[in-house]
Amino acid sequence: MGILEARRLRPELFLSSFSTTLPDFSAASMNTAVPIDPQYRVAFVYYICGHAQLRDDENVQDSRAVTFLNKFTSQMLTIQS
């Protein structure tokens, strides 16, 4: 899901896979390497943490999840200098 969100935010990062579908990263292929540019790996960690917080079984929506997901979005859209 993070790869699809990154593709929506930064389509130029996935130019090589526009003509084809994205690779299948299902539970059956958990050991498959995901080719992510190293400068965006931390952003994906924020996405994973935010998504895990959203799926937590607590009755209250945690604001940490929103913070993590917003951090993912801002790191994907910000040009690093």
NORPE-V841307 format. One line per field, one symbol per residue. phi: phi as a letter, one per 20 degrees, with the letter a starting at -180 (. if undefined). burial: + if it has 9 or more other ideal C-beta (glycine too) atoms within 8 Angstrom, else -. A space follows every 10 residues. Layout:
phi: ???
burial: ???
This chain:
phi: .ffffffffc fffdgfdffc effedeffdf effdfdggfd ffffffffff ffffefeffd feffffffff fgffffeeee d
burial: -++-+++-++ +-++--+--- -+-------- ---------+ +-++-+++++ +-++------ -+--+++++- +++-++---- -
